[in-house]
Amino acid sequence: MVMTAVLPTQNSSKKNDEAVTTIALLVKKNGISQSLFSRYWRDVHGVLAARIPGFESYLQFHLDEPLQDVEMTVKTATAAIGRSVKFDGIAEVLYEKEQDRAGLATSAVAALIQEDERNVFQTSLLYNLAPGASRTYVDRLAQDGKPDAERPEAASAFLLVGRRPEQAGADTVGAIESTLLPALLDRAGVLKLRSHVLISGDPHWWSPAGVEHAQTPETTFDVAIQIVCQDQSSLAACLTEVFSAVGATLFQSIGNVHVYPIRAAYRMVDAGRPTQLGLRGLDVMQTIDAIGADNQRQDAVLNCIYGISASAS
């Protein structure tokens, strides 16, 4: 069943909906702290990934501890799959066209990225989604290029939703699109709602040595949903109330739900070029800002050091 009742509003991101998307679900390497994971992924691994050719946009979402109260609302009504995996990050890459994905598949930088993944990731699931599989239903946030999780006036989260073992993926996606997404969109406090149909991509193609890249029942999800609300309490209340309201229909199909608040988000590439952060990392940018060295942001300086100027954002 394909949803027809919910359409993007005039404030949704048309450019993002027309783009081709890759989504990565990431688990940090065993034995490293959350803080070290975030620093390495953003300031070392992410800076390298920002140089992969073909990226139109590259966003990192650093995830917080899951909202257990919301998840329990679901698990009391489903034969949910037990949790043995906690995801620590989600990456979203946009390309202007399908051919631009070649940089992720065959470029020299992509080979270096695969080699580096063993330093920071235990699990790395990359989904090259079909055109149109990522969709923004509403976006009432200011269109200033700032990642949603950097907005002090808003709280955001990712929902990872997967099928029951006996269900077909397409049926589960249909149930999500016909019940859960319209119910979320109907909530007045929802500032942004965006979804990614993960089953349109196969993560097995991405196979870095020493990193788990095969799906298991615990890591198989059909849809990833990004939601932004006014604050953390309204976000939790919205999700709990919506799951309770649509449960009778939705819980026949879903058996695995993870709900992760987004602790921080970083835009590493924008408009086809690395951002200042994507070139230098957060610690360097904070040092520059603390000194007030505006000259360090100049294109001449960046070209001298990196051979490229940063995006305007």
Sine and cosine of phi, psi and omega as CSV:
sin_phi,cos_phi,sin_psi,cos_psi,sin_omega,cos_omega
0.00,0.00,0.80,-0.61,0.00,-1.00
-0.95,-0.31,0.74,-0.67,-0.06,-1.00
-0.95,0.31,0.72,-0.69,0.07,-1.00
-0.85,-0.52,-0.19,0.98,-0.10,-0.99
-0.98,0.18,-0.42,0.91,-0.07,-1.00
-0.96,-0.28,0.84,-0.54,0.02,-1.00
-0.82,-0.57,0.47,-0.88,0.07,-1.00
-0.85,0.52,0.61,-0.79,0.05,-1.00
-0.99,0.14,0.09,-1.00,-0.03,-1.00
-0.92,0.38,-0.24,0.97,0.01,-1.00
-1.00,-0.08,-0.04,1.00,-0.02,-1.00
-0.96,0.27,0.25,-0.97,-0.10,-0.99
-1.00,0.04,0.99,-0.13,-0.03,-1.00
-0.90,0.43,-0.64,0.77,-0.01,-1.00
-0.88,0.47,-0.70,0.72,0.01,-1.00
-0.90,0.43,-0.59,0.81,-0.01,-1.00
-0.94,0.35,-0.49,0.87,-0.01,-1.00
-1.00,0.09,-0.26,0.96,-0.04,-1.00
-0.97,0.24,0.29,-0.96,0.12,-0.99
-1.00,-0.10,0.62,-0.78,-0.20,-0.98
-0.82,-0.58,0.59,-0.81,0.27,-0.96
-0.87,-0.49,0.75,-0.66,0.05,-1.00
-0.90,-0.44,0.72,-0.70,0.05,-1.00
-0.88,-0.47,0.78,-0.63,0.13,-0.99
-0.97,-0.23,0.81,-0.58,-0.23,-0.97
-0.79,-0.62,0.68,-0.73,0.11,-0.99
-0.89,-0.46,0.76,-0.65,-0.03,-1.00
-0.92,0.38,0.42,-0.91,0.01,-1.00
-0.90,0.44,0.64,-0.77,0.05,-1.00
-0.86,0.52,0.68,-0.73,0.10,-0.99
1.00,-0.08,-0.12,0.99,0.06,-1.00
-0.95,-0.30,0.53,-0.85,-0.05,-1.00
-0.96,0.27,0.28,-0.96,0.05,-1.00
-0.88,0.47,-0.64,0.77,0.00,-1.00
-0.90,0.43,-0.71,0.71,0.01,-1.00
-0.91,0.41,-0.65,0.76,0.07,-1.00
-0.84,0.55,-0.75,0.66,-0.04,-1.00
-0.89,0.46,-0.69,0.73,-0.03,-1.00
-0.90,0.43,-0.71,0.71,-0.05,-1.00
-0.93,0.36,-0.71,0.71,-0.02,-1.00
-0.87,0.49,-0.68,0.73,-0.05,-1.00
-0.98,0.22,-0.78,0.63,-0.24,-0.97
-1.00,-0.07,-0.24,0.97,0.02,-1.00
-0.88,-0.48,-0.93,0.38,-0.02,-1.00
-0.88,0.47,-0.71,0.71,-0.05,-1.00
-0.91,0.40,-0.58,0.81,0.03,-1.00
-0.91,0.42,-0.61,0.79,0.08,-1.00
-0.93,0.37,-0.70,0.71,-0.02,-1.00
-0.89,0.46,-0.49,0.87,0.00,-1.00
-0.90,0.43,-0.23,0.97,0.01,-1.00
-0.99,-0.13,0.06,1.00,0.08,-1.00
-0.91,0.41,0.80,-0.59,-0.02,-1.00
-0.92,0.39,0.58,-0.82,0.08,-1.00
0.98,-0.20,-0.27,0.96,0.00,-1.00
-0.94,0.35,0.82,-0.58,0.16,-0.99
-1.00,0.05,-0.61,0.79,0.03,-1.00
-0.50,-0.86,0.57,-0.82,0.03,-1.00
-0.60,-0.80,0.90,-0.45,-0.01,-1.00
-0.88,-0.48,0.69,-0.72,0.15,-0.99
-0.96,-0.28,0.76,-0.65,0.11,-0.99
-0.91,-0.41,0.90,-0.44,0.01,-1.00
-1.00,-0.09,0.85,-0.53,-0.20,-0.98
-1.00,-0.09,0.57,-0.82,0.05,-1.00
-1.00,-0.06,-0.07,-1.00,0.06,-1.00
-0.88,0.47,0.59,-0.81,-0.06,-1.00
-0.91,0.42,0.45,-0.89,0.05,-1.00
-0.99,0.16,1.00,-0.03,-0.11,-0.99
-0.90,0.44,-0.59,0.81,-0.03,-1.00
-0.89,0.46,-0.66,0.75,0.02,-1.00
-0.92,0.39,-0.69,0.72,-0.02,-1.00
-0.90,0.44,-0.58,0.81,0.01,-1.00
-0.92,0.39,-0.51,0.86,0.09,-1.00
-0.84,0.54,-0.61,0.79,0.02,-1.00
-0.97,0.23,-0.71,0.70,-0.16,-0.99
-0.95,0.32,-0.37,0.93,0.08,-1.00
-0.96,0.28,-0.24,0.97,-0.04,-1.00
-0.91,-0.42,0.02,1.00,-0.04,-1.00
-0.73,-0.68,0.27,-0.96,0.18,-0.98
-1.00,0.02,0.89,0.45,-0.15,-0.99
-0.91,0.42,0.54,-0.84,0.06,-1.00
-0.95,0.32,0.70,-0.71,-0.03,-1.00
-0.89,0.45,0.53,-0.85,-0.01,-1.00
-1.00,0.07,0.84,-0.54,0.16,-0.99
-0.78,-0.62,-0.02,1.00,-0.04,-1.00
-0.76,-0.65,0.72,-0.69,0.17,-0.99
-0.89,-0.45,0.83,-0.56,0.04,-1.00
-0.99,0.15,0.56,-0.83,-0.05,-1.00
-0.91,-0.41,-0.30,0.95,-0.01,-1.00
-0.39,-0.92,0.44,-0.90,0.12,-0.99
-0.73,-0.69,0.74,-0.67,0.07,-1.00
-0.92,-0.40,0.61,-0.79,0.06,-1.00
-0.81,-0.58,0.85,-0.52,0.05,-1.00
-0.89,-0.46,0.75,-0.67,0.09,-1.00
-0.94,-0.35,0.58,-0.81,0.09,-1.00
-0.81,-0.59,0.51,-0.86,0.04,-1.00
-0.94,0.35,-0.56,0.83,-0.02,-1.00
-0.50,-0.87,0.31,-0.95,-0.09,-1.00
-0.84,0.54,-0.61,0.79,-0.06,-1.00
-0.89,0.46,-0.40,0.91,-0.03,-1.00
-0.94,0.34,-0.24,0.97,0.04,-1.00
-0.93,0.37,-0.24,0.97,-0.03,-1.00
-0.84,0.54,-0.53,0.85,0.01,-1.00
-0.88,0.47,-0.60,0.80,0.02,-1.00
-0.96,0.27,-0.47,0.88,-0.07,-1.00
-1.00,0.06,-0.62,0.79,-0.22,-0.97
-0.75,-0.66,-0.06,1.00,-0.08,-1.00
-0.96,0.28,0.36,-0.93,0.05,-1.00
-0.90,0.44,-0.56,0.83,0.01,-1.00
-0.92,0.40,-0.66,0.76,0.01,-1.00
-0.88,0.48,-0.60,0.80,0.06,-1.00
-0.90,0.44,-0.63,0.78,0.05,-1.00
-0.92,0.39,-0.60,0.80,0.03,-1.00
-0.90,0.44,-0.70,0.71,0.02,-1.00
-0.87,0.49,-0.66,0.76,0.02,-1.00
-0.90,0.43,-0.58,0.82,-0.06,-1.00
-0.98,0.20,-0.36,0.93,-0.09,-1.00
-0.86,0.52,-0.53,0.85,-0.03,-1.00
-0.90,0.44,-0.33,0.94,0.01,-1.00
-0.97,0.26,-0.40,0.92,-0.20,-0.98
-0.74,-0.67,-0.40,0.92,-0.09,-1.00
-0.92,-0.40,0.65,-0.76,0.22,-0.98
-1.00,0.03,-0.66,0.75,0.01,-1.00
-0.74,-0.67,0.68,-0.73,0.01,-1.00
-0.64,-0.77,0.97,-0.26,-0.01,-1.00
-0.94,-0.35,0.94,-0.35,-0.02,-1.00
-0.96,-0.29,0.84,-0.55,-0.02,-1.00
-0.94,-0.35,0.92,-0.38,0.17,-0.99
-0.99,0.11,0.98,-0.21,-0.15,-0.99
-0.99,0.17,0.47,-0.88,0.06,-1.00
-0.92,0.40,0.47,-0.88,0.08,-1.00
-0.82,0.58,0.72,-0.69,-0.01,-1.00
1.00,0.06,-0.06,1.00,-0.02,-1.00
-0.97,0.23,-0.28,0.96,0.11,-0.99
-0.96,-0.28,0.74,-0.68,-0.12,-0.99
-0.55,-0.84,0.71,-0.70,0.07,-1.00
-0.98,-0.21,0.86,-0.51,-0.05,-1.00
-1.00,0.00,-0.56,0.83,0.07,-1.00
-0.42,-0.91,0.58,-0.81,0.06,-1.00
-0.52,-0.85,0.99,-0.15,-0.02,-1.00
-0.99,-0.16,0.16,0.99,0.00,-1.00
-0.99,0.14,0.43,-0.90,0.04,-1.00
-0.88,0.48,0.72,-0.69,-0.03,-1.00
-1.00,0.04,0.95,0.32,-0.05,-1.00
-0.91,-0.42,0.18,0.98,0.03,-1.00
0.99,0.15,-0.03,1.00,-0.03,-1.00
-0.99,0.14,0.76,-0.65,0.06,-1.00
-0.85,0.53,0.55,-0.83,-0.12,-0.99
-0.85,0.53,-0.62,0.78,-0.07,-1.00
-0.97,0.24,-0.08,1.00,0.09,-1.00
-1.00,-0.03,0.08,1.00,-0.05,-1.00
-1.00,-0.09,0.90,-0.43,-0.02,-1.00
-0.92,0.39,-0.31,0.95,-0.05,-1.00
-1.00,0.03,0.05,1.00,-0.09,-1.00
-0.65,-0.76,0.36,-0.93,0.09,-1.00
-0.80,-0.59,0.66,-0.75,-0.08,-1.00
-0.74,-0.67,0.38,-0.93,-0.02,-1.00
-0.46,-0.89,0.35,-0.94,0.17,-0.99
-0.93,-0.36,0.73,-0.69,0.17,-0.99
-0.97,-0.26,0.82,-0.57,0.14,-0.99
-0.96,-0.28,0.87,-0.49,-0.13,-0.99
-0.84,-0.54,0.80,-0.60,-0.01,-1.00
-0.79,-0.61,0.29,-0.96,-0.10,-1.00
-0.98,0.21,0.28,-0.96,0.28,-0.96
-0.94,0.35,0.44,-0.90,-0.05,-1.00
-0.83,0.55,-0.53,0.85,-0.06,-1.00
-1.00,0.05,-0.05,1.00,-0.08,-1.00
-1.00,-0.05,0.52,-0.86,0.15,-0.99
-0.98,0.17,0.59,-0.81,-0.02,-1.00
-0.86,0.51,-0.65,0.76,-0.02,-1.00
-0.89,0.45,-0.60,0.80,0.02,-1.00
-0.92,0.39,-0.64,0.77,0.02,-1.00
-0.91,0.41,-0.69,0.73,0.06,-1.00
-0.87,0.50,-0.67,0.74,0.04,-1.00
-0.87,0.50,-0.66,0.75,0.02,-1.00
-0.91,0.41,-0.65,0.76,0.03,-1.00
-0.90,0.43,-0.68,0.73,-0.06,-1.00
-0.96,0.28,-0.42,0.91,-0.04,-1.00
-0.99,-0.11,-0.24,0.97,-0.04,-1.00
-0.81,-0.58,-0.86,0.51,-0.13,-0.99
-0.92,0.39,-0.77,0.64,-0.05,-1.00
-0.89,0.45,-0.71,0.70,0.06,-1.00
-0.87,0.49,-0.61,0.79,0.01,-1.00
-0.91,0.41,-0.64,0.77,0.05,-1.00
-0.92,0.39,-0.67,0.74,-0.01,-1.00
-0.90,0.44,-0.45,0.89,-0.04,-1.00
-0.98,0.21,-0.19,0.98,-0.01,-1.00
-0.98,0.19,0.78,-0.63,-0.08,-1.00
-0.90,0.43,-0.50,0.87,-0.07,-1.00
-0.99,0.12,-0.01,1.00,-0.01,-1.00
-0.99,0.16,0.88,-0.48,-0.02,-1.00
-1.00,-0.03,-0.49,0.87,0.02,-1.00
-0.50,-0.87,0.63,-0.78,0.05,-1.00
-0.61,-0.79,0.86,-0.51,-0.04,-1.00
-0.65,-0.76,0.65,-0.76,-0.03,-1.00
-0.77,-0.64,0.43,-0.90,0.05,-1.00
-0.74,-0.67,0.85,-0.52,0.02,-1.00
-1.00,0.10,0.99,-0.16,-0.13,-0.99
-0.94,0.34,-0.48,0.87,-0.06,-1.00
-0.93,0.37,-0.13,0.99,0.08,-1.00
-0.98,0.19,-0.10,1.00,0.03,-1.00
-0.82,-0.57,0.37,-0.93,-0.02,-1.00
-0.84,-0.54,0.92,-0.39,-0.07,-1.00
-0.96,0.28,-0.12,0.99,-0.07,-1.00
-0.92,0.39,-0.32,0.95,-0.03,-1.00
-0.93,0.36,-0.43,0.90,-0.02,-1.00
-1.00,-0.07,0.93,-0.36,-0.18,-0.98
-0.71,-0.71,0.91,0.40,0.05,-1.00
-0.92,0.40,0.64,-0.76,-0.01,-1.00
-0.91,0.42,0.70,-0.71,0.07,-1.00
0.99,0.15,0.13,0.99,-0.01,-1.00
-0.77,-0.64,0.71,-0.71,0.01,-1.00
-0.94,0.34,0.80,-0.60,-0.01,-1.00
-0.76,-0.65,0.04,1.00,0.02,-1.00
-0.99,-0.12,0.66,-0.75,0.03,-1.00
-0.94,0.35,0.54,-0.84,0.15,-0.99
-0.84,-0.54,0.19,-0.98,0.07,-1.00
-0.81,0.58,-0.55,0.83,-0.02,-1.00
-0.97,0.24,-0.37,0.93,-0.05,-1.00
-0.92,-0.40,0.21,0.98,0.01,-1.00
-1.00,-0.06,0.89,-0.45,0.03,-1.00
-0.77,-0.63,0.51,-0.86,-0.05,-1.00
-0.99,-0.17,-0.53,0.85,-0.05,-1.00
-0.63,-0.78,0.66,-0.75,0.18,-0.98
-0.92,-0.38,0.76,-0.65,-0.05,-1.00
-0.85,-0.53,0.82,-0.58,0.12,-0.99
-0.99,-0.17,0.79,-0.61,0.00,-1.00
-0.78,-0.63,0.66,-0.75,0.05,-1.00
-0.83,-0.57,0.79,-0.62,0.05,-1.00
-0.84,-0.54,-0.01,-1.00,-0.11,-0.99
-0.94,0.35,-0.59,0.81,0.02,-1.00
-0.38,-0.92,0.09,-1.00,-0.11,-0.99
-0.90,0.43,-0.64,0.77,-0.03,-1.00
-0.93,0.38,-0.65,0.76,0.03,-1.00
-0.94,0.35,-0.51,0.86,0.06,-1.00
-0.90,0.43,-0.76,0.65,0.00,-1.00
-0.90,0.45,-0.67,0.74,0.00,-1.00
-0.90,0.43,-0.66,0.75,0.00,-1.00
-0.86,0.51,-0.75,0.66,-0.06,-1.00
-0.92,0.39,-0.68,0.73,0.00,-1.00
-0.88,0.47,-0.71,0.70,-0.03,-1.00
-0.92,0.38,-0.63,0.78,-0.01,-1.00
-0.93,0.38,-0.71,0.70,0.03,-1.00
-0.87,0.49,-0.61,0.79,0.03,-1.00
-0.91,0.41,-0.62,0.78,-0.08,-1.00
-0.95,0.30,-0.60,0.80,-0.09,-1.00
-0.98,-0.20,0.11,0.99,-0.14,-0.99
-0.85,0.53,-0.67,0.74,-0.10,-1.00
-0.83,0.56,-0.61,0.79,0.01,-1.00
-1.00,0.03,-0.74,0.67,-0.13,-0.99
-0.93,0.38,-0.64,0.77,-0.12,-0.99
-0.95,0.31,-0.12,0.99,0.13,-0.99
-0.95,0.30,-0.35,0.94,-0.10,-1.00
-0.93,-0.36,-0.58,0.81,-0.13,-0.99
-0.99,-0.10,0.54,-0.84,0.01,-1.00
-0.68,-0.74,0.02,1.00,-0.06,-1.00
-0.55,-0.83,0.89,-0.45,-0.01,-1.00
-0.70,-0.72,0.82,-0.58,0.18,-0.98
-0.89,-0.45,0.66,-0.75,0.02,-1.00
-0.80,-0.60,0.93,-0.37,-0.07,-1.00
-0.89,-0.46,0.89,-0.45,0.21,-0.98
-0.88,0.48,0.57,-0.82,0.04,-1.00
-1.00,-0.01,0.92,-0.39,-0.05,-1.00
-0.97,0.26,-0.61,0.79,-0.01,-1.00
-0.36,-0.93,0.47,-0.88,0.06,-1.00
-0.70,-0.71,0.60,-0.80,-0.07,-1.00
-0.71,-0.71,0.78,-0.62,0.04,-1.00
-1.00,-0.05,0.94,-0.34,-0.07,-1.00
-1.00,-0.04,-0.51,0.86,0.04,-1.00
-0.71,-0.70,0.65,-0.76,0.06,-1.00
-0.55,-0.84,0.66,-0.75,0.02,-1.00
0.81,0.59,0.58,0.81,0.10,-0.99
0.99,0.12,0.04,1.00,0.00,-1.00
-0.73,-0.69,0.49,-0.87,0.08,-1.00
-0.87,0.50,0.58,-0.82,0.14,-0.99
-0.98,0.21,0.11,-0.99,0.10,-0.99
-0.83,0.56,-0.68,0.73,0.04,-1.00
-0.90,0.44,-0.65,0.76,-0.01,-1.00
-0.92,0.39,-0.37,0.93,0.06,-1.00
-1.00,0.04,-0.62,0.78,-0.23,-0.97
-0.90,-0.43,-0.32,0.95,-0.08,-1.00
1.00,0.06,0.35,-0.94,-0.14,-0.99
-0.94,0.35,-0.65,0.76,-0.05,-1.00
-0.87,0.49,-0.69,0.73,0.03,-1.00
-0.90,0.43,-0.68,0.73,-0.01,-1.00
-0.90,0.43,-0.63,0.77,0.04,-1.00
-0.92,0.39,-0.58,0.81,0.05,-1.00
-0.91,0.41,-0.69,0.72,0.04,-1.00
-0.87,0.49,-0.69,0.72,0.00,-1.00
-0.92,0.40,-0.62,0.78,-0.02,-1.00
-0.91,0.42,-0.61,0.80,0.04,-1.00
-0.97,0.22,-0.46,0.89,-0.09,-1.00
0.99,0.13,0.50,0.87,-0.08,-1.00
-1.00,0.06,0.96,0.28,-0.03,-1.00
-0.88,0.47,-0.46,0.89,0.00,-1.00
-0.88,0.47,-0.43,0.90,-0.02,-1.00
-0.93,0.36,-0.25,0.97,0.03,-1.00
-1.00,0.01,-0.09,1.00,-0.08,-1.00
-0.93,0.36,0.54,-0.84,0.02,-1.00
-0.85,0.52,-0.60,0.80,-0.03,-1.00
-0.88,0.48,-0.64,0.77,0.01,-1.00
-0.93,0.37,-0.72,0.70,-0.02,-1.00
-0.90,0.44,-0.65,0.76,0.04,-1.00
-0.91,0.42,-0.58,0.81,0.02,-1.00
-0.90,0.43,-0.67,0.74,-0.08,-1.00
-1.00,0.10,-0.71,0.70,-0.19,-0.98
-0.93,-0.37,-0.19,0.98,-0.02,-1.00
0.96,0.26,0.29,0.96,-0.01,-1.00
-0.40,-0.92,0.52,-0.85,0.10,-1.00
-1.00,-0.08,0.37,-0.93,-0.05,-1.00
-0.99,0.11,0.28,-0.96,0.12,-0.99
-0.91,0.41,0.27,-0.96,-0.06,-1.00
-0.95,0.31,-0.36,0.93,-0.06,-1.00
-0.99,0.16,0.00,0.00,0.00,0.00
